[in-house]
Amino acid sequence: MNGDEQVLRGRVYGADHDHPGPRPDRCYAELVGGPLDGLLLDIAGWSREEADAGVALSTELGRFGTGGRATHGPRPGDPDRFDWTGDLP
């Protein structure tokens, strides 16, 4: 794990930099693999269909740099983890 990855671990994707950690009143899935590995994704209020569809999250850390997106989908049998499926421009 490099320094950038350590900084991201345990933080919530898209959270305020002053309050990057998880909140007890929210529900999270861990992002596993790819450029956002270790971040938490707030999925509170998501329907099963929304979660099953997966996500494409903006990141400049991926293969396509600024403007790129990292795609993640729920791990079969473990909906608390979203596995990386690739990068998009």
PDB file of N, CA, C and O in Angstrom, chain B, residues numbered from 101:
ATOM      1  N   MET B 101       0.847  -1.169   0.000  1.00  0.00           N
ATOM      2  CA  MET B 101       0.000   0.000   0.000  1.00  0.00           C
ATOM      3  C   MET B 101       0.892   1.232   0.000  1.00  0.00           C
ATOM      4  O   MET B 101       1.759   1.371   0.863  1.00  0.00           O
ATOM      5  N   ASN B 102       0.686   2.139  -0.973  1.00  0.00           N
ATOM      6  CA  ASN B 102       1.503   3.351  -1.002  1.00  0.00           C
ATOM      7  C   ASN B 102       0.873   4.433  -0.126  1.00  0.00           C
ATOM      8  O   ASN B 102      -0.204   4.227   0.435  1.00  0.00           O
ATOM      9  N   GLY B 103       1.530   5.572  -0.006  1.00  0.00           N
ATOM     10  CA  GLY B 103       1.066   6.652   0.861  1.00  0.00           C
ATOM     11  C   GLY B 103      -0.304   7.184   0.490  1.00  0.00           C
ATOM     12  O   GLY B 103      -1.116   7.467   1.371  1.00  0.00           O
ATOM     13  N   ASP B 104      -0.580   7.327  -0.831  1.00  0.00           N
ATOM     14  CA  ASP B 104      -1.890   7.813  -1.264  1.00  0.00           C
ATOM     15  C   ASP B 104      -2.994   6.855  -0.833  1.00  0.00           C
ATOM     16  O   ASP B 104      -4.059   7.291  -0.396  1.00  0.00           O
ATOM     17  N   GLU B 105      -2.747   5.554  -0.953  1.00  0.00           N
ATOM     18  CA  GLU B 105      -3.752   4.562  -0.566  1.00  0.00           C
ATOM     19  C   GLU B 105      -4.015   4.598   0.932  1.00  0.00           C
ATOM     20  O   GLU B 105      -5.158   4.426   1.357  1.00  0.00           O
ATOM     21  N   GLN B 106      -2.983   4.817   1.742  1.00  0.00           N
ATOM     22  CA  GLN B 106      -3.167   4.890   3.188  1.00  0.00           C
ATOM     23  C   GLN B 106      -4.017   6.098   3.570  1.00  0.00           C
ATOM     24  O   GLN B 106      -4.827   6.015   4.493  1.00  0.00           O
ATOM     25  N   VAL B 107      -3.843   7.213   2.876  1.00  0.00           N
ATOM     26  CA  VAL B 107      -4.626   8.409   3.161  1.00  0.00           C
ATOM     27  C   VAL B 107      -6.108   8.162   2.876  1.00  0.00           C
ATOM     28  O   VAL B 107      -6.965   8.672   3.598  1.00  0.00           O
ATOM     29  N   LEU B 108      -6.418   7.396   1.847  1.00  0.00           N
ATOM     30  CA  LEU B 108      -7.802   7.152   1.461  1.00  0.00           C
ATOM     31  C   LEU B 108      -8.512   6.145   2.370  1.00  0.00           C
ATOM     32  O   LEU B 108      -9.715   6.276   2.600  1.00  0.00           O
ATOM     33  N   ARG B 109      -7.808   5.160   2.883  1.00  0.00           N
ATOM     34  CA  ARG B 109      -8.427   4.079   3.647  1.00  0.00           C
ATOM     35  C   ARG B 109      -9.270   4.609   4.809  1.00  0.00           C
ATOM     36  O   ARG B 109      -8.802   5.417   5.611  1.00  0.00           O
ATOM     37  N   GLY B 110     -10.526   4.139   4.886  1.00  0.00           N
ATOM     38  CA  GLY B 110     -11.428   4.517   5.968  1.00  0.00           C
ATOM     39  C   GLY B 110     -12.140   5.843   5.772  1.00  0.00           C
ATOM     40  O   GLY B 110     -12.947   6.242   6.612  1.00  0.00           O
ATOM     41  N   ARG B 111     -11.856   6.522   4.691  1.00  0.00           N
ATOM     42  CA  ARG B 111     -12.544   7.781   4.390  1.00  0.00           C
ATOM     43  C   ARG B 111     -13.787   7.489   3.563  1.00  0.00           C
ATOM     44  O   ARG B 111     -13.896   6.439   2.931  1.00  0.00           O
ATOM     45  N   VAL B 112     -14.705   8.417   3.576  1.00  0.00           N
ATOM     46  CA  VAL B 112     -15.942   8.277   2.815  1.00  0.00           C
ATOM     47  C   VAL B 112     -15.796   9.004   1.486  1.00  0.00           C
ATOM     48  O   VAL B 112     -15.425  10.177   1.446  1.00  0.00           O
ATOM     49  N   TYR B 113     -16.094   8.293   0.390  1.00  0.00           N
ATOM     50  CA  TYR B 113     -16.032   8.890  -0.940  1.00  0.00           C
ATOM     51  C   TYR B 113     -16.955  10.112  -0.985  1.00  0.00           C
ATOM     52  O   TYR B 113     -18.130  10.032  -0.627  1.00  0.00           O
ATOM     53  N   GLY B 114     -16.399  11.245  -1.432  1.00  0.00           N
ATOM     54  CA  GLY B 114     -17.179  12.461  -1.593  1.00  0.00           C
ATOM     55  C   GLY B 114     -17.427  13.244  -0.316  1.00  0.00           C
ATOM     56  O   GLY B 114     -18.127  14.256  -0.345  1.00  0.00           O
ATOM     57  N   ALA B 115     -16.870  12.799   0.807  1.00  0.00           N
ATOM     58  CA  ALA B 115     -17.108  13.482   2.084  1.00  0.00           C
ATOM     59  C   ALA B 115     -16.309  14.765   2.182  1.00  0.00           C
ATOM     60  O   ALA B 115     -15.317  14.953   1.478  1.00  0.00           O
ATOM     61  N   ASP B 116     -16.744  15.626   3.046  1.00  0.00           N
ATOM     62  CA  ASP B 116     -16.061  16.876   3.362  1.00  0.00           C
ATOM     63  C   ASP B 116     -14.668  16.554   3.904  1.00  0.00           C
ATOM     64  O   ASP B 116     -14.529  15.675   4.755  1.00  0.00           O
ATOM     65  N   HIS B 117     -13.649  17.243   3.432  1.00  0.00           N
ATOM     66  CA  HIS B 117     -12.272  16.979   3.869  1.00  0.00           C
ATOM     67  C   HIS B 117     -12.075  17.211   5.365  1.00  0.00           C
ATOM     68  O   HIS B 117     -11.198  16.603   5.978  1.00  0.00           O
ATOM     69  N   ASP B 118     -12.884  18.083   5.948  1.00  0.00           N
ATOM     70  CA  ASP B 118     -12.769  18.340   7.378  1.00  0.00           C
ATOM     71  C   ASP B 118     -13.373  17.219   8.218  1.00  0.00           C
ATOM     72  O   ASP B 118     -13.018  17.059   9.386  1.00  0.00           O
ATOM     73  N   HIS B 119     -14.281  16.446   7.631  1.00  0.00           N
ATOM     74  CA  HIS B 119     -14.955  15.341   8.333  1.00  0.00           C
ATOM     75  C   HIS B 119     -15.005  14.126   7.407  1.00  0.00           C
ATOM     76  O   HIS B 119     -16.078  13.753   6.933  1.00  0.00           O
ATOM     77  N   PRO B 120     -13.839  13.500   7.144  1.00  0.00           N
ATOM     78  CA  PRO B 120     -13.768  12.452   6.129  1.00  0.00           C
ATOM     79  C   PRO B 120     -14.258  11.078   6.561  1.00  0.00           C
ATOM     80  O   PRO B 120     -14.447  10.202   5.718  1.00  0.00           O
ATOM     81  N   GLY B 121     -14.465  10.873   7.846  1.00  0.00           N
ATOM     82  CA  GLY B 121     -14.800   9.537   8.331  1.00  0.00           C
ATOM     83  C   GLY B 121     -16.281   9.220   8.276  1.00  0.00           C
ATOM     84  O   GLY B 121     -17.109  10.095   8.023  1.00  0.00           O
ATOM     85  N   PRO B 122     -16.605   7.961   8.516  1.00  0.00           N
ATOM     86  CA  PRO B 122     -18.003   7.524   8.488  1.00  0.00           C
ATOM     87  C   PRO B 122     -18.801   8.089   9.665  1.00  0.00           C
ATOM     88  O   PRO B 122     -18.243   8.386  10.722  1.00  0.00           O
ATOM     89  N   ARG B 123     -20.102   8.229   9.467  1.00  0.00           N
ATOM     90  CA  ARG B 123     -21.011   8.691  10.508  1.00  0.00           C
ATOM     91  C   ARG B 123     -21.847   7.509  10.983  1.00  0.00           C
ATOM     92  O   ARG B 123     -22.198   6.645  10.180  1.00  0.00           O
ATOM     93  N   PRO B 124     -22.171   7.455  12.262  1.00  0.00           N
ATOM     94  CA  PRO B 124     -22.905   6.307  12.793  1.00  0.00           C
ATOM     95  C   PRO B 124     -24.332   6.179  12.264  1.00  0.00           C
ATOM     96  O   PRO B 124     -24.918   5.099  12.336  1.00  0.00           O
ATOM     97  N   ASP B 125     -24.902   7.266  11.734  1.00  0.00           N
ATOM     98  CA  ASP B 125     -26.281   7.233  11.250  1.00  0.00           C
ATOM     99  C   ASP B 125     -26.387   6.894   9.766  1.00  0.00           C
ATOM    100  O   ASP B 125     -27.470   7.003   9.192  1.00  0.00           O
ATOM    101  N   ARG B 126     -25.297   6.490   9.138  1.00  0.00           N
ATOM    102  CA  ARG B 126     -25.285   6.183   7.699  1.00  0.00           C
ATOM    103  C   ARG B 126     -24.903   4.720   7.482  1.00  0.00           C
ATOM    104  O   ARG B 126     -24.427   4.050   8.398  1.00  0.00           O
ATOM    105  N   CYS B 127     -25.119   4.233   6.259  1.00  0.00           N
ATOM    106  CA  CYS B 127     -24.792   2.857   5.877  1.00  0.00           C
ATOM    107  C   CYS B 127     -23.758   2.924   4.751  1.00  0.00           C
ATOM    108  O   CYS B 127     -23.917   3.697   3.807  1.00  0.00           O
ATOM    109  N   TYR B 128     -22.701   2.117   4.849  1.00  0.00           N
ATOM    110  CA  TYR B 128     -21.594   2.209   3.896  1.00  0.00           C
ATOM    111  C   TYR B 128     -21.256   0.854   3.289  1.00  0.00           C
ATOM    112  O   TYR B 128     -21.471  -0.196   3.895  1.00  0.00           O
ATOM    113  N   ALA B 129     -20.726   0.913   2.086  1.00  0.00           N
ATOM    114  CA  ALA B 129     -20.106  -0.244   1.447  1.00  0.00           C
ATOM    115  C   ALA B 129     -18.637   0.117   1.243  1.00  0.00           C
ATOM    116  O   ALA B 129     -18.316   1.258   0.911  1.00  0.00           O
ATOM    117  N   GLU B 130     -17.749  -0.851   1.439  1.00  0.00           N
ATOM    118  CA  GLU B 130     -16.325  -0.619   1.221  1.00  0.00           C
ATOM    119  C   GLU B 130     -15.997  -0.831  -0.249  1.00  0.00           C
ATOM    120  O   GLU B 130     -16.408  -1.828  -0.844  1.00  0.00           O
ATOM    121  N   LEU B 131     -15.257   0.106  -0.836  1.00  0.00           N
ATOM    122  CA  LEU B 131     -14.786  -0.038  -2.213  1.00  0.00           C
ATOM    123  C   LEU B 131     -13.512  -0.870  -2.182  1.00  0.00           C
ATOM    124  O   LEU B 131     -12.568  -0.553  -1.458  1.00  0.00           O
ATOM    125  N   VAL B 132     -13.494  -1.945  -2.981  1.00  0.00           N
ATOM    126  CA  VAL B 132     -12.383  -2.898  -2.949  1.00  0.00           C
ATOM    127  C   VAL B 132     -11.714  -2.950  -4.321  1.00  0.00           C
ATOM    128  O   VAL B 132     -12.361  -3.242  -5.327  1.00  0.00           O
ATOM    129  N   GLY B 133     -10.419  -2.664  -4.348  1.00  0.00           N
ATOM    130  CA  GLY B 133      -9.652  -2.709  -5.593  1.00  0.00           C
ATOM    131  C   GLY B 133      -9.725  -1.390  -6.346  1.00  0.00           C
ATOM    132  O   GLY B 133     -10.558  -0.533  -6.052  1.00  0.00           O
ATOM    133  N   GLY B 134      -8.847  -1.246  -7.314  1.00  0.00           N
ATOM    134  CA  GLY B 134      -8.829  -0.049  -8.147  1.00  0.00           C
ATOM    135  C   GLY B 134      -8.330   1.183  -7.410  1.00  0.00           C
ATOM    136  O   GLY B 134      -7.820   1.086  -6.294  1.00  0.00           O
ATOM    137  N   PRO B 135      -8.480   2.342  -8.041  1.00  0.00           N
ATOM    138  CA  PRO B 135      -7.917   3.565  -7.490  1.00  0.00           C
ATOM    139  C   PRO B 135      -8.613   4.065  -6.220  1.00  0.00           C
ATOM    140  O   PRO B 135      -8.047   4.883  -5.494  1.00  0.00           O
ATOM    141  N   LEU B 136      -9.814   3.596  -5.945  1.00  0.00           N
ATOM    142  CA  LEU B 136     -10.553   4.053  -4.759  1.00  0.00           C
ATOM    143  C   LEU B 136     -10.558   3.008  -3.650  1.00  0.00           C
ATOM    144  O   LEU B 136     -11.353   3.095  -2.715  1.00  0.00           O
ATOM    145  N   ASP B 137      -9.678   2.028  -3.753  1.00  0.00           N
ATOM    146  CA  ASP B 137      -9.602   0.938  -2.776  1.00  0.00           C
ATOM    147  C   ASP B 137      -9.535   1.479  -1.350  1.00  0.00           C
ATOM    148  O   ASP B 137      -8.726   2.355  -1.044  1.00  0.00           O
ATOM    149  N   GLY B 138     -10.390   0.950  -0.491  1.00  0.00           N
ATOM    150  CA  GLY B 138     -10.379   1.323   0.914  1.00  0.00           C
ATOM    151  C   GLY B 138     -11.329   2.443   1.284  1.00  0.00           C
ATOM    152  O   GLY B 138     -11.615   2.643   2.465  1.00  0.00           O
ATOM    153  N   LEU B 139     -11.834   3.191   0.281  1.00  0.00           N
ATOM    154  CA  LEU B 139     -12.816   4.223   0.591  1.00  0.00           C
ATOM    155  C   LEU B 139     -14.154   3.579   0.933  1.00  0.00           C
ATOM    156  O   LEU B 139     -14.433   2.450   0.531  1.00  0.00           O
ATOM    157  N   LEU B 140     -14.963   4.299   1.667  1.00  0.00           N
ATOM    158  CA  LEU B 140     -16.317   3.864   1.978  1.00  0.00           C
ATOM    159  C   LEU B 140     -17.285   4.647   1.108  1.00  0.00           C
ATOM    160  O   LEU B 140     -17.098   5.843   0.888  1.00  0.00           O
ATOM    161  N   LEU B 141     -18.315   3.979   0.615  1.00  0.00           N
ATOM    162  CA  LEU B 141     -19.340   4.612  -0.207  1.00  0.00           C
ATOM    163  C   LEU B 141     -20.627   4.644   0.587  1.00  0.00           C
ATOM    164  O   LEU B 141     -21.112   3.603   1.030  1.00  0.00           O
ATOM    165  N   ASP B 142     -21.187   5.830   0.772  1.00  0.00           N
ATOM    166  CA  ASP B 142     -22.440   5.991   1.511  1.00  0.00           C
ATOM    167  C   ASP B 142     -23.580   5.465   0.647  1.00  0.00           C
ATOM    168  O   ASP B 142     -23.896   6.042  -0.393  1.00  0.00           O
ATOM    169  N   ILE B 143     -24.197   4.366   1.081  1.00  0.00           N
ATOM    170  CA  ILE B 143     -25.304   3.766   0.333  1.00  0.00           C
ATOM    171  C   ILE B 143     -26.615   3.833   1.108  1.00  0.00           C
ATOM    172  O   ILE B 143     -27.571   3.132   0.777  1.00  0.00           O
ATOM    173  N   ALA B 144     -26.661   4.668   2.129  1.00  0.00           N
ATOM    174  CA  ALA B 144     -27.893   4.840   2.911  1.00  0.00           C
ATOM    175  C   ALA B 144     -29.013   5.295   1.980  1.00  0.00           C
ATOM    176  O   ALA B 144     -28.835   6.228   1.197  1.00  0.00           O
ATOM    177  N   GLY B 145     -30.132   4.654   2.065  1.00  0.00           N
ATOM    178  CA  GLY B 145     -31.284   5.035   1.254  1.00  0.00           C
ATOM    179  C   GLY B 145     -31.312   4.433  -0.137  1.00  0.00           C
ATOM    180  O   GLY B 145     -32.264   4.665  -0.883  1.00  0.00           O
ATOM    181  N   TRP B 146     -30.294   3.664  -0.511  1.00  0.00           N
ATOM    182  CA  TRP B 146     -30.283   3.034  -1.830  1.00  0.00           C
ATOM    183  C   TRP B 146     -31.232   1.845  -1.834  1.00  0.00           C
ATOM    184  O   TRP B 146     -31.319   1.113  -0.848  1.00  0.00           O
ATOM    185  N   SER B 147     -31.932   1.653  -2.926  1.00  0.00           N
ATOM    186  CA  SER B 147     -32.756   0.447  -3.097  1.00  0.00           C
ATOM    187  C   SER B 147     -31.841  -0.708  -3.492  1.00  0.00           C
ATOM    188  O   SER B 147     -30.702  -0.486  -3.901  1.00  0.00           O
ATOM    189  N   ARG B 148     -32.325  -1.913  -3.375  1.00  0.00           N
ATOM    190  CA  ARG B 148     -31.559  -3.097  -3.791  1.00  0.00           C
ATOM    191  C   ARG B 148     -31.208  -2.987  -5.274  1.00  0.00           C
ATOM    192  O   ARG B 148     -30.099  -3.347  -5.670  1.00  0.00           O
ATOM    193  N   GLU B 149     -32.137  -2.494  -6.104  1.00  0.00           N
ATOM    194  CA  GLU B 149     -31.887  -2.348  -7.545  1.00  0.00           C
ATOM    195  C   GLU B 149     -30.768  -1.344  -7.815  1.00  0.00           C
ATOM    196  O   GLU B 149     -29.915  -1.575  -8.672  1.00  0.00           O
ATOM    197  N   GLU B 150     -30.774  -0.233  -7.084  1.00  0.00           N
ATOM    198  CA  GLU B 150     -29.716   0.769  -7.263  1.00  0.00           C
ATOM    199  C   GLU B 150     -28.354   0.187  -6.887  1.00  0.00           C
ATOM    200  O   GLU B 150     -27.373   0.377  -7.606  1.00  0.00           O
ATOM    201  N   ALA B 151     -28.298  -0.517  -5.768  1.00  0.00           N
ATOM    202  CA  ALA B 151     -27.032  -1.117  -5.336  1.00  0.00           C
ATOM    203  C   ALA B 151     -26.572  -2.181  -6.324  1.00  0.00           C
ATOM    204  O   ALA B 151     -25.388  -2.253  -6.650  1.00  0.00           O
ATOM    205  N   ASP B 152     -27.489  -2.997  -6.798  1.00  0.00           N
ATOM    206  CA  ASP B 152     -27.142  -4.069  -7.734  1.00  0.00           C
ATOM    207  C   ASP B 152     -26.604  -3.535  -9.062  1.00  0.00           C
ATOM    208  O   ASP B 152     -25.826  -4.211  -9.735  1.00  0.00           O
ATOM    209  N   ALA B 153     -27.017  -2.328  -9.436  1.00  0.00           N
ATOM    210  CA  ALA B 153     -26.569  -1.735 -10.698  1.00  0.00           C
ATOM    211  C   ALA B 153     -25.113  -1.297 -10.639  1.00  0.00           C
ATOM    212  O   ALA B 153     -24.476  -1.139 -11.680  1.00  0.00           O
ATOM    213  N   GLY B 154     -24.569  -1.096  -9.429  1.00  0.00           N
ATOM    214  CA  GLY B 154     -23.199  -0.632  -9.291  1.00  0.00           C
ATOM    215  C   GLY B 154     -23.092   0.859  -9.540  1.00  0.00           C
ATOM    216  O   GLY B 154     -24.096   1.542  -9.740  1.00  0.00           O
ATOM    217  N   VAL B 155     -21.855   1.360  -9.525  1.00  0.00           N
ATOM    218  CA  VAL B 155     -21.626   2.802  -9.642  1.00  0.00           C
ATOM    219  C   VAL B 155     -20.400   3.090 -10.502  1.00  0.00           C
ATOM    220  O   VAL B 155     -19.506   2.256 -10.639  1.00  0.00           O
ATOM    221  N   ALA B 156     -20.380   4.289 -11.076  1.00  0.00           N
ATOM    222  CA  ALA B 156     -19.207   4.829 -11.762  1.00  0.00           C
ATOM    223  C   ALA B 156     -18.866   6.123 -11.019  1.00  0.00           C
ATOM    224  O   ALA B 156     -19.592   7.111 -11.120  1.00  0.00           O
ATOM    225  N   LEU B 157     -17.772   6.112 -10.284  1.00  0.00           N
ATOM    226  CA  LEU B 157     -17.413   7.227  -9.407  1.00  0.00           C
ATOM    227  C   LEU B 157     -16.279   8.053  -9.993  1.00  0.00           C
ATOM    228  O   LEU B 157     -15.261   7.505 -10.417  1.00  0.00           O
ATOM    229  N   SER B 158     -16.450   9.349 -10.017  1.00  0.00           N
ATOM    230  CA  SER B 158     -15.411  10.248 -10.528  1.00  0.00           C
ATOM    231  C   SER B 158     -14.143  10.127  -9.699  1.00  0.00           C
ATOM    232  O   SER B 158     -14.187  10.082  -8.470  1.00  0.00           O
ATOM    233  N   THR B 159     -13.008  10.074 -10.396  1.00  0.00           N
ATOM    234  CA  THR B 159     -11.712  10.052  -9.730  1.00  0.00           C
ATOM    235  C   THR B 159     -10.632  10.493 -10.705  1.00  0.00           C
ATOM    236  O   THR B 159     -10.699  10.203 -11.899  1.00  0.00           O
ATOM    237  N   GLU B 160      -9.648  11.189 -10.185  1.00  0.00           N
ATOM    238  CA  GLU B 160      -8.490  11.525 -11.025  1.00  0.00           C
ATOM    239  C   GLU B 160      -7.351  10.556 -10.788  1.00  0.00           C
ATOM    240  O   GLU B 160      -6.280  10.696 -11.378  1.00  0.00           O
ATOM    241  N   LEU B 161      -7.575   9.566  -9.922  1.00  0.00           N
ATOM    242  CA  LEU B 161      -6.539   8.590  -9.588  1.00  0.00           C
ATOM    243  C   LEU B 161      -6.509   7.392 -10.535  1.00  0.00           C
ATOM    244  O   LEU B 161      -5.564   6.605 -10.492  1.00  0.00           O
ATOM    245  N   GLY B 162      -7.503   7.240 -11.374  1.00  0.00           N
ATOM    246  CA  GLY B 162      -7.609   6.073 -12.242  1.00  0.00           C
ATOM    247  C   GLY B 162      -6.821   6.193 -13.529  1.00  0.00           C
ATOM    248  O   GLY B 162      -6.055   7.136 -13.725  1.00  0.00           O
ATOM    249  N   ARG B 163      -7.018   5.238 -14.384  1.00  0.00           N
ATOM    250  CA  ARG B 163      -6.307   5.110 -15.654  1.00  0.00           C
ATOM    251  C   ARG B 163      -6.465   6.335 -16.556  1.00  0.00           C
ATOM    252  O   ARG B 163      -5.553   6.675 -17.310  1.00  0.00           O
ATOM    253  N   PHE B 164      -7.639   7.007 -16.477  1.00  0.00           N
ATOM    254  CA  PHE B 164      -7.917   8.105 -17.393  1.00  0.00           C
ATOM    255  C   PHE B 164      -7.689   9.483 -16.788  1.00  0.00           C
ATOM    256  O   PHE B 164      -7.980  10.492 -17.429  1.00  0.00           O
ATOM    257  N   GLY B 165      -7.168   9.542 -15.550  1.00  0.00           N
ATOM    258  CA  GLY B 165      -6.859  10.822 -14.920  1.00  0.00           C
ATOM    259  C   GLY B 165      -8.092  11.672 -14.681  1.00  0.00           C
ATOM    260  O   GLY B 165      -9.189  11.154 -14.475  1.00  0.00           O
ATOM    261  N   THR B 166      -7.901  12.985 -14.710  1.00  0.00           N
ATOM    262  CA  THR B 166      -8.990  13.918 -14.452  1.00  0.00           C
ATOM    263  C   THR B 166     -10.150  13.653 -15.407  1.00  0.00           C
ATOM    264  O   THR B 166      -9.956  13.539 -16.617  1.00  0.00           O
ATOM    265  N   GLY B 167     -11.341  13.559 -14.859  1.00  0.00           N
ATOM    266  CA  GLY B 167     -12.528  13.290 -15.669  1.00  0.00           C
ATOM    267  C   GLY B 167     -12.845  11.806 -15.778  1.00  0.00           C
ATOM    268  O   GLY B 167     -13.905  11.434 -16.280  1.00  0.00           O
ATOM    269  N   GLY B 168     -11.940  10.960 -15.317  1.00  0.00           N
ATOM    270  CA  GLY B 168     -12.173   9.520 -15.389  1.00  0.00           C
ATOM    271  C   GLY B 168     -13.084   9.041 -14.271  1.00  0.00           C
ATOM    272  O   GLY B 168     -13.349   9.761 -13.308  1.00  0.00           O
ATOM    273  N   ARG B 169     -13.556   7.810 -14.419  1.00  0.00           N
ATOM    274  CA  ARG B 169     -14.429   7.206 -13.417  1.00  0.00           C
ATOM    275  C   ARG B 169     -13.971   5.782 -13.128  1.00  0.00           C
ATOM    276  O   ARG B 169     -13.503   5.070 -14.017  1.00  0.00           O
ATOM    277  N   ALA B 170     -14.114   5.386 -11.880  1.00  0.00           N
ATOM    278  CA  ALA B 170     -13.838   4.012 -11.463  1.00  0.00           C
ATOM    279  C   ALA B 170     -15.188   3.329 -11.249  1.00  0.00           C
ATOM    280  O   ALA B 170     -16.050   3.856 -10.546  1.00  0.00           O
ATOM    281  N   THR B 171     -15.367   2.162 -11.852  1.00  0.00           N
ATOM    282  CA  THR B 171     -16.642   1.455 -11.712  1.00  0.00           C
ATOM    283  C   THR B 171     -16.516   0.355 -10.668  1.00  0.00           C
ATOM    284  O   THR B 171     -15.507  -0.346 -10.588  1.00  0.00           O
ATOM    285  N   HIS B 172     -17.569   0.228  -9.875  1.00  0.00           N
ATOM    286  CA  HIS B 172     -17.629  -0.771  -8.810  1.00  0.00           C
ATOM    287  C   HIS B 172     -19.013  -1.402  -8.793  1.00  0.00           C
ATOM    288  O   HIS B 172     -20.012  -0.739  -9.073  1.00  0.00           O
ATOM    289  N   GLY B 173     -19.062  -2.681  -8.464  1.00  0.00           N
ATOM    290  CA  GLY B 173     -20.331  -3.378  -8.314  1.00  0.00           C
ATOM    291  C   GLY B 173     -20.328  -4.199  -7.047  1.00  0.00           C
ATOM    292  O   GLY B 173     -19.265  -4.565  -6.546  1.00  0.00           O
ATOM    293  N   PRO B 174     -21.515  -4.496  -6.518  1.00  0.00           N
ATOM    294  CA  PRO B 174     -21.590  -5.250  -5.267  1.00  0.00           C
ATOM    295  C   PRO B 174     -20.999  -6.643  -5.417  1.00  0.00           C
ATOM    296  O   PRO B 174     -21.188  -7.302  -6.440  1.00  0.00           O
ATOM    297  N   ARG B 175     -20.291  -7.082  -4.400  1.00  0.00           N
ATOM    298  CA  ARG B 175     -19.705  -8.422  -4.387  1.00  0.00           C
ATOM    299  C   ARG B 175     -20.822  -9.442  -4.151  1.00  0.00           C
ATOM    300  O   ARG B 175     -21.590  -9.293  -3.201  1.00  0.00           O
ATOM    301  N   PRO B 176     -20.928 -10.461  -4.981  1.00  0.00           N
ATOM    302  CA  PRO B 176     -21.962 -11.487  -4.764  1.00  0.00           C
ATOM    303  C   PRO B 176     -21.837 -12.091  -3.364  1.00  0.00           C
ATOM    304  O   PRO B 176     -20.768 -12.552  -2.964  1.00  0.00           O
ATOM    305  N   GLY B 177     -22.938 -12.079  -2.640  1.00  0.00           N
ATOM    306  CA  GLY B 177     -22.959 -12.652  -1.300  1.00  0.00           C
ATOM    307  C   GLY B 177     -22.425 -11.738  -0.218  1.00  0.00           C
ATOM    308  O   GLY B 177     -22.464 -12.094   0.959  1.00  0.00           O
ATOM    309  N   ASP B 178     -21.920 -10.553  -0.591  1.00  0.00           N
ATOM    310  CA  ASP B 178     -21.379  -9.622   0.404  1.00  0.00           C
ATOM    311  C   ASP B 178     -21.681  -8.189  -0.037  1.00  0.00           C
ATOM    312  O   ASP B 178     -20.795  -7.504  -0.548  1.00  0.00           O
ATOM    313  N   PRO B 179     -22.923  -7.728   0.154  1.00  0.00           N
ATOM    314  CA  PRO B 179     -23.319  -6.407  -0.333  1.00  0.00           C
ATOM    315  C   PRO B 179     -22.630  -5.241   0.389  1.00  0.00           C
ATOM    316  O   PRO B 179     -22.804  -4.087  -0.004  1.00  0.00           O
ATOM    317  N   ASP B 180     -21.849  -5.531   1.440  1.00  0.00           N
ATOM    318  CA  ASP B 180     -21.105  -4.484   2.130  1.00  0.00           C
ATOM    319  C   ASP B 180     -19.776  -4.179   1.453  1.00  0.00           C
ATOM    320  O   ASP B 180     -19.023  -3.330   1.930  1.00  0.00           O
ATOM    321  N   ARG B 181     -19.477  -4.858   0.350  1.00  0.00           N
ATOM    322  CA  ARG B 181     -18.255  -4.623  -0.409  1.00  0.00           C
ATOM    323  C   ARG B 181     -18.615  -4.465  -1.890  1.00  0.00           C
ATOM    324  O   ARG B 181     -19.350  -5.271  -2.460  1.00  0.00           O
ATOM    325  N   PHE B 182     -18.082  -3.419  -2.485  1.00  0.00           N
ATOM    326  CA  PHE B 182     -18.258  -3.171  -3.917  1.00  0.00           C
ATOM    327  C   PHE B 182     -16.890  -3.361  -4.567  1.00  0.00           C
ATOM    328  O   PHE B 182     -15.948  -2.624  -4.274  1.00  0.00           O
ATOM    329  N   ASP B 183     -16.786  -4.348  -5.449  1.00  0.00           N
ATOM    330  CA  ASP B 183     -15.526  -4.645  -6.122  1.00  0.00           C
ATOM    331  C   ASP B 183     -15.344  -3.772  -7.352  1.00  0.00           C
ATOM    332  O   ASP B 183     -16.295  -3.462  -8.070  1.00  0.00           O
ATOM    333  N   TRP B 184     -14.086  -3.382  -7.575  1.00  0.00           N
ATOM    334  CA  TRP B 184     -13.716  -2.587  -8.743  1.00  0.00           C
ATOM    335  C   TRP B 184     -13.873  -3.437  -9.984  1.00  0.00           C
ATOM    336  O   TRP B 184     -13.443  -4.590 -10.012  1.00  0.00           O
ATOM    337  N   THR B 185     -14.499  -2.862 -11.031  1.00  0.00           N
ATOM    338  CA  THR B 185     -14.678  -3.591 -12.277  1.00  0.00           C
ATOM    339  C   THR B 185     -13.942  -2.939 -13.444  1.00  0.00           C
ATOM    340  O   THR B 185     -13.916  -3.492 -14.543  1.00  0.00           O
ATOM    341  N   GLY B 186     -13.344  -1.772 -13.218  1.00  0.00           N
ATOM    342  CA  GLY B 186     -12.568  -1.121 -14.269  1.00  0.00           C
ATOM    343  C   GLY B 186     -12.676   0.385 -14.205  1.00  0.00           C
ATOM    344  O   GLY B 186     -13.348   0.939 -13.335  1.00  0.00           O
ATOM    345  N   ASP B 187     -12.001   1.044 -15.141  1.00  0.00           N
ATOM    346  CA  ASP B 187     -12.015   2.498 -15.254  1.00  0.00           C
ATOM    347  C   ASP B 187     -12.663   2.901 -16.578  1.00  0.00           C
ATOM    348  O   ASP B 187     -12.563   2.191 -17.578  1.00  0.00           O
ATOM    349  N   LEU B 188     -13.324   4.051 -16.560  1.00  0.00           N
ATOM    350  CA  LEU B 188     -13.947   4.606 -17.761  1.00  0.00           C
ATOM    351  C   LEU B 188     -13.426   6.018 -17.980  1.00  0.00           C
ATOM    352  O   LEU B 188     -13.066   6.704 -17.023  1.00  0.00           O
ATOM    353  N   PRO B 189     -13.384   6.460 -19.244  1.00  0.00           N
ATOM    354  CA  PRO B 189     -12.962   7.848 -19.504  1.00  0.00           C
ATOM    355  C   PRO B 189     -14.024   8.840 -19.048  1.00  0.00           C
ATOM    356  O   PRO B 189     -13.840  10.049 -19.188  1.00  0.00           O
TER     357      PRO B 189
END
